[in-house]
Structure formats: structure tokens, C-alpha cells
């Protein structure tokens, strides 16, 4: 290939390449996107920045023009997110009008329909106004990630889906095709869980350059270093693995540097200076990757997941993993043969184990603050009222079970009544009487009666239901070891009932072994380590027990592993009721806990009041 332009102009790093750019690398994606558009399919390209999305879009627009098809590019970044909903939609339609040279003024057309919801007006524009264009039309909507800040984004993407679905009834809409581009995942586009997710169109996976299809870049390198283009590009690929921006950028720098020996050592020095040095941390691509992780609300879990790859763990690709989705969108990782890899050696060197450690170092004060918060949360989690709806009949059954438990002298019947509250015989929609059962047992029952429930020969099924309902509330929040006696009685009762091999009993056994390891007057580091390991075995049997997670976090703190302690505290928080569940409210400011050595009535410990 003979180049008409200067060598330094051959490569373009950053920005959108024009259709005739000599360094544009054609990938299989080019033909894949073009083919799906010709077939009338909606498409979306959701991938990290600087992977060549916009350049592919411009190239595709040119190919469609050559086929007699019209295209309109809508750049949502130009519209911004500061406008109100009306202005935002009119900004989109104005760009479409300008690109397609429509006669209708979108602003006037829009305002004449002020009584119609915006989403209907948006759909109506395509049904009415675009009839003016007789050719096929492709609407490219770029920078869709800017919509993630908009409250009305669900309506916008639901509108695009509605246009897609309307093609079955309105054949004129078959002329219109949408292509969405941006740094987002399909699950981000429609946030409201009650609405149908954005599940239309064909996903176009925009991968890095392969060494084979990037061979034309050798021409630009050969022009500067005759006969050395292949060797130089091979070393560039070692570092970039074909990442479009990084590859073009390195080619451009090397051409401008005027290498003396064209050696691997010289190229490595350029890489270190421009991407691996402290100064290079401000390089736009490096900064983008870092920001996408360090400014994310799930930063710690992302770093924890990424650290597994750094340590050589083989992890299979999972399309619905939130950590994988976000790390892919940052560009830091990618998938190869359904196995995750770190995208390239530059990223591996920049975002190394030291970087992960630096950004996961834990402030001890944060640990103490989170620990106190989790203590309060566990108490709230243990004693909450759940909103009860339409439950007159079921409430009557619950009250009968409550009276039975409070008044019947027979321990076996009392156990059965408590089990009925934890697991009613009838299906209860949106109702949960477990709060009543816990309140009865912990707050309204003497220590002697608590003991009696587990001291006789209980019904195994009822026993299991009651223990499952109670035992996760036995976290030793104030280090008094008061809950241990009750936990021991539960363990003994399960063995007597023939449930010694149940996971529930094994979990409690590991829990008690952990407590025993630290029950000495002066526990050693080895004792704390053993306790941590026992807690880990208990948690492997039930990862949703906030009490064992909380107590293991204490062991991590005592062993100086503050990062793992914070992970456990965050797991406890994750177990708490979610936003879309009924809102709980605390019903008690004190808890009743059994003493470990006395058989007398229990002592009231105002734990919640004291901690708050």
C-alpha cells in the first residue's frame, strides 16, 4: 500500500475515524452489523469506550448511503442531561430532522400535542412524520449511557421497544431500524423491575483487533521503519492485545519517536513511559478504566472479583454476573472462549495487585463504624414487624397460635404453636408472622419456659422449623456469651430428635466449636484462626445467617484482616430487607437473652437503646 499522506497522519488515536481513514481496521463486526441492519433488525453495541464504536458507526452510515439507505445519527451527549423531558425529546427529534432534511419542525409539532404523554408523542413522530421519507431509515443513537442519569429513561427505551413491536401492525414502521451505542448493559436501560426489560434487537460484540485483520497497520509502521513493521506491530500486540485505542496510540507514538534500533527494548520503554509511569496514570484510557471501577458503588466487590483473575484463578464467563458486566464495560476484562481474561498486558501492569491493595485498604474507624451499624441491623433484623395486608383470617389463626404458646402447659404443644407461626399451614400472601414468634419467644417467655421447649422429646419437624426461625438471632452482639447456652440446647435437641446429620445441626455445631475456640480467658492467635475457620464452615452451610457472618467478622478484625471483616459486615447488610420488600419498623428496644450459667429468669439487656 502506498501512502499519500505523511506517516504521522496515518494513525489516529482517539476520536472518530472518518470513513476513508487509512488506519481503519475492519473487523468481522463491520459486516455483522451491516448485515443485521439490511435485514431490518434493531441492534445495540454496548462496549467500553475507545473500542471503535463511533468509527464503526460512521463507516456503516457510509455503506448504507452507498446502498441508497438514509441514516440519522443522534448524539445524546450533545443534548446533555440538564434539560427537562420535553426539551430532551425535542433535541433528539431536531437532530433527526436535520440529518434527514425533514420539512416538519419537531418543536412546533411537539408543542401542538401538549396533552399527549411524551412517550406517545415520541412514537407518533416515527409513525407520522417519517412517512415523509420513502426510503429505509436507520437511526443511530450514540452515547446512550448518558441516559442513565435521567429519571425518564425507562419511558424512552420502552418507546423504542414499542416502535419495534408496532411493526407487526404498522408495516410502514418496517422501514425504520434503530442502532443503540454506548457504555452500558441491556439491564441498565430499563431500571424499573415491574416493566419488561429491554430485550429486543441483536447484540453486536465489538472485540479488539485480531493480529490478522490489523495487518494493514504494518504499512504505516513500514513506511517509517522499512522492513520492521511486522516486528514492531508484534510487540505492540504483546502489550495491547489489539485494543483499538491502545494499538493506534502506540503505533502513532512509535512513528513520532523515530526509534534508533527498532528493538523490543525500545518499544517497552515507550510503553512504560506512556502507560505504566506515575505520570501516565492521567492518560485518558487508563483514567477511564480506573474511574469506572473506583467510582462505582460496588467498588470493593469489583476489586475483589478482579483480584481473583490477577491471582490466576480460571473463571467462566457468566452473562448475568453484575461484577463481570461492570468489569467488562470498564474494559479491564474480556471473555475469550467463554473464559474471563485481563484484556491486555498494559492493564495487567497498571491495575496490578498493588493497585488493588491500595484501593481496598481499610480504615479501622470504618470497620468500627460498620460493626456498630451491623449490630443495630442484626437487632432490627431479629425484631421487626412486617406489613400485613388483607390478613383477617390468617391473623386470627396467628392469634390462636400465640395464645396457645403463652398458656398451654404442654411443651410439645407450645413448640407446635410456635412452629405454626413460623410456617403456617395455609399459603399467606405478603404475610409473615415470624416476627410474632420471635417476640413471643425472646421478649415474653421466661428462661425456664424457653428451656422447656427444647428439654423434652420434641416433634422433629416442629423442632427444626422453630430452631430455623430462632437461631439466626443468637449473635453475641455484646460479647456476653449469653446466647451460647440456648444454642447448645438447640444442638442437643436436634441430636435427640434424630437430626444430628442435618445441615442445620452441623451449622450450629461448627458455630459452637468457633465459640469454644475463643472461650478461653486469654485466646491466642491460633484460637482466633481456628474460630474463623469454624465460622467459615458454618457459613458454607448457610450463607444467609447474619449472626455467623457478624461473629466471623470479629475474628477477621482480631486477626488484622480488616478487608475481609468489612466484606462480612457488608454481607450482613445485604441480607437485610430490600427496598422492594415491606418496610419494617422495630418493636422493641430491649432483647431477652438467656444467661449461660443460670437457670433463673433471663436478664433484660437494652442492647438497641445502648448502641444507638
Residue pairs with C-beta under 8 A, 6 or more apart in sequence:
1 22
1 216
1 219
3 10
3 22
3 219
3 220
3 223
5 22
7 220
7 223
7 224
7 255
8 252
8 255
8 256
10 22
10 23
10 219
10 220
10 223
10 255
11 23
11 217
11 220
11 248
11 251
11 252
11 255
12 21
12 23
12 248
12 252
13 245
13 248
13 249
13 251
13 252
14 50
14 245
14 249
14 284
16 54
16 55
16 57
16 58
17 23
17 24
17 52
17 55
17 58
17 59
18 58
19 58
19 59
19 61
19 62
21 55
22 216
22 219
22 220
23 216
23 217
23 220
23 248
23 251
24 55
24 59
25 52
25 209
25 213
25 214
25 216
25 217
25 244
26 213
27 52
27 206
27 207
27 209
27 210
27 213
28 213
29 56
29 204
29 205
29 206
29 207
30 56
30 59
30 60
32 204
33 43
33 45
33 56
33 60
33 179
33 204
34 60
34 63
34 64
36 43
36 202
36 204
37 43
37 60
37 64
37 138
37 177
37 179
38 67
40 136
40 174
40 177
41 177
41 201
41 202
42 160
42 164
42 177
42 178
42 179
42 180
42 200
42 201
42 202
43 177
43 178
43 179
43 180
43 201
43 202
43 203
43 204
44 179
44 180
44 181
44 186
44 201
44 202
44 203
44 204
45 53
45 56
45 179
45 180
45 181
45 182
45 203
45 204
45 206
46 144
46 180
46 181
46 182
46 183
46 184
46 185
46 186
46 203
46 329
47 53
47 183
47 205
47 206
47 329
48 183
48 288
48 289
48 328
48 329
48 330
48 331
49 183
49 285
49 288
49 331
50 243
50 244
50 245
50 284
50 285
50 288
50 331
51 206
51 208
51 243
51 244
51 245
51 331
52 206
52 244
52 245
53 142
53 181
53 182
53 206
54 142
54 181
56 206
57 73
57 140
57 142
57 179
57 181
60 71
60 140
60 179
61 71
61 73
61 138
61 140
64 70
64 71
64 138
65 71
68 135
69 135
69 136
69 137
69 138
70 100
70 133
70 135
70 136
70 137
70 138
71 99
71 137
71 138
71 139
71 140
72 95
72 96
72 99
72 100
72 137
72 138
72 139
72 140
73 95
73 99
73 140
73 142
74 92
74 95
74 96
74 139
74 140
74 141
74 142
75 95
75 142
75 143
76 92
76 141
76 142
76 143
76 144
76 146
76 147
77 142
77 143
77 146
78 91
78 95
79 88
79 91
79 92
79 95
79 146
80 146
81 146
81 147
81 149
81 150
83 91
85 118
85 152
86 110
86 118
88 150
88 152
89 110
89 118
89 121
89 122
90 106
90 107
90 110
92 122
92 141
93 106
93 109
93 110
93 122
93 125
94 106
94 107
96 102
96 106
96 139
97 104
97 105
97 106
100 130
100 133
100 137
102 129
102 130
102 132
102 133
103 132
104 129
104 132
106 125
106 129
109 125
109 129
110 121
110 125
113 121
113 124
116 124
118 152
118 155
119 155
119 156
119 158
119 159
119 162
122 156
122 159
123 159
123 162
123 163
123 166
126 163
126 173
126 176
127 166
127 170
127 172
127 173
130 137
130 175
130 176
131 172
133 175
135 175
136 175
136 176
136 177
137 175
137 176
137 177
138 176
138 177
138 178
138 179
139 176
139 177
139 178
139 179
140 179
140 181
141 178
141 179
141 180
141 181
142 181
142 182
143 181
143 182
144 180
144 181
144 182
144 184
144 189
145 182
145 183
145 184
145 188
146 182
147 153
147 156
147 157
147 189
148 184
148 188
150 156
153 189
153 190
153 191
154 190
154 191
154 192
154 195
157 189
157 190
157 198
158 190
158 195
158 196
160 178
160 180
160 200
161 196
161 198
161 200
163 173
163 176
163 178
164 178
164 200
164 201
165 200
166 173
167 173
167 174
178 201
180 201
183 329
184 329
185 325
185 329
186 197
186 198
186 199
186 203
187 197
187 198
187 325
189 197
189 198
190 196
190 197
190 198
193 580
207 334
208 240
208 241
208 242
208 243
208 244
208 247
208 334
208 343
208 344
209 242
209 243
209 244
209 247
210 242
211 233
211 234
211 237
211 242
214 233
214 237
214 242
214 247
217 229
217 233
217 247
217 248
217 251
218 229
218 230
218 233
219 229
220 229
220 251
220 255
221 228
221 229
221 232
221 233
221 251
221 254
221 255
222 228
222 229
223 229
224 254
224 255
224 258
225 232
225 259
225 262
228 262
231 262
232 254
232 259
232 262
232 267
233 251
235 264
235 267
235 268
236 247
236 250
236 251
236 254
236 267
237 247
238 345
239 246
239 250
239 267
239 271
239 275
239 344
239 345
239 346
240 246
240 247
240 250
240 344
240 345
240 346
241 343
241 344
241 345
242 344
243 331
243 343
243 344
243 346
245 285
246 275
246 285
246 344
246 346
249 274
249 285
250 267
250 270
250 271
250 274
253 270
253 274
254 267
254 270
257 270
259 266
259 267
260 266
271 346
273 280
274 280
274 283
275 283
275 286
275 346
275 349
275 350
276 346
276 349
276 350
280 286
280 350
281 287
281 290
281 350
285 331
286 350
288 330
288 331
289 330
289 331
289 332
289 347
289 350
289 351
290 351
292 326
292 329
292 330
292 331
292 332
293 299
293 302
293 303
293 306
293 326
293 327
293 330
293 332
294 359
296 302
296 326
298 322
298 323
298 326
299 359
300 360
300 563
300 566
300 567
300 570
301 323
302 323
302 326
302 327
303 356
303 359
303 360
304 360
304 567
305 323
305 324
305 327
306 327
306 332
306 333
306 351
306 356
307 353
307 356
308 315
309 315
309 333
309 340
309 341
309 342
310 342
310 348
310 352
310 353
310 356
311 353
314 339
315 339
315 340
316 338
316 339
316 340
317 324
317 335
317 338
317 339
317 340
318 324
324 333
324 340
327 333
328 334
328 335
331 343
331 347
332 342
332 343
332 347
332 351
333 340
333 341
333 342
333 343
334 340
334 341
334 343
335 341
342 348
342 351
360 563
361 563
362 562
362 563
362 565
362 566
364 562
366 566
367 557
367 562
367 565
367 566
367 569
370 566
370 569
370 570
371 553
371 554
371 557
371 565
371 569
372 611
373 569
373 573
374 546
374 550
374 553
374 569
374 572
374 573
375 477
375 550
375 607
375 611
376 608
376 611
376 612
377 546
377 572
377 573
377 576
378 473
378 475
378 477
378 546
378 547
378 550
378 572
379 477
379 586
379 591
379 607
379 608
379 611
380 576
380 584
380 586
380 608
381 546
381 575
381 576
381 577
382 438
382 442
382 472
382 473
382 591
383 435
383 438
383 439
383 442
383 443
383 586
383 587
383 588
383 591
384 435
384 577
384 584
384 585
384 586
384 587
385 435
385 584
385 585
385 587
386 431
386 432
386 434
386 435
386 582
386 584
387 430
387 582
387 583
388 395
388 430
388 431
388 432
389 429
389 430
389 431
390 429
390 430
391 428
391 431
394 424
394 426
394 428
394 431
394 433
397 420
397 424
397 426
398 421
398 424
398 433
398 436
401 417
401 418
401 420
401 421
401 433
402 417
402 421
402 436
402 440
404 413
404 414
404 417
405 414
405 417
405 418
405 421
405 440
406 440
406 444
408 414
408 417
411 452
411 453
411 455
411 456
411 458
412 456
412 457
412 458
412 459
412 462
414 449
414 452
414 453
415 453
415 458
415 459
415 462
415 463
415 466
416 459
416 462
418 437
418 440
418 441
418 453
418 462
418 466
418 469
419 461
419 462
419 465
419 466
421 433
421 434
421 436
421 437
421 440
422 433
422 434
422 437
422 465
422 466
422 468
422 469
423 465
423 469
424 433
430 582
434 469
435 587
437 466
437 469
437 470
438 469
438 470
438 473
439 587
439 588
441 450
441 470
442 470
442 473
442 591
442 592
442 593
443 588
443 590
443 591
443 592
445 592
446 601
446 602
447 592
447 594
447 595
447 598
447 599
447 600
447 601
447 602
448 599
448 600
448 601
450 486
450 594
450 602
451 489
451 594
451 599
453 466
454 463
454 489
454 490
454 492
454 493
455 489
455 493
457 496
457 497
458 493
458 496
458 497
459 497
460 497
460 498
460 499
463 493
463 494
463 497
463 499
464 494
464 497
464 499
464 502
464 504
467 490
467 493
467 494
467 504
467 508
468 504
470 490
471 487
471 490
471 504
471 508
471 545
471 547
472 544
472 545
472 546
472 547
473 547
474 483
474 486
474 487
474 547
475 483
475 546
475 547
475 550
475 551
476 482
476 483
476 484
476 515
476 551
477 550
477 607
477 611
478 605
478 607
480 593
480 605
481 515
481 519
481 596
482 593
482 594
482 595
482 596
482 603
482 605
483 593
483 594
484 512
484 515
484 596
485 594
485 595
485 596
485 597
486 593
486 594
487 508
487 511
487 512
487 515
488 512
490 508
491 505
491 508
491 509
491 512
494 500
494 502
494 504
494 505
494 508
495 505
499 505
503 541
503 542
504 542
506 541
507 538
507 541
507 542
507 545
507 548
508 538
510 534
510 535
510 537
510 538
510 541
511 534
511 535
511 538
511 547
511 548
511 551
513 534
514 530
514 531
514 532
514 534
514 535
514 538
514 548
514 551
514 552
514 555
515 531
515 551
517 523
517 527
517 528
517 530
517 531
517 534
518 527
518 528
518 531
518 555
520 527
523 531
525 559
528 555
528 558
528 559
529 555
529 559
531 555
532 552
532 555
532 556
532 559
535 548
535 551
535 552
535 555
536 552
538 545
538 548
539 545
539 548
539 549
539 552
542 548
543 549
543 571
544 575
546 572
546 575
546 576
549 568
549 569
549 571
549 572
549 575
550 568
550 569
550 572
552 568
553 564
553 565
553 566
553 568
553 569
553 572
554 565
556 562
556 564
556 565
556 568
557 565
577 583
577 584
586 608
588 608
589 606
589 608
589 609
590 604
590 605
590 606
590 607
590 608
590 609
591 604
591 605
591 607
591 608
592 602
592 604
592 605
593 602
593 603
593 605
594 602
595 602
595 603
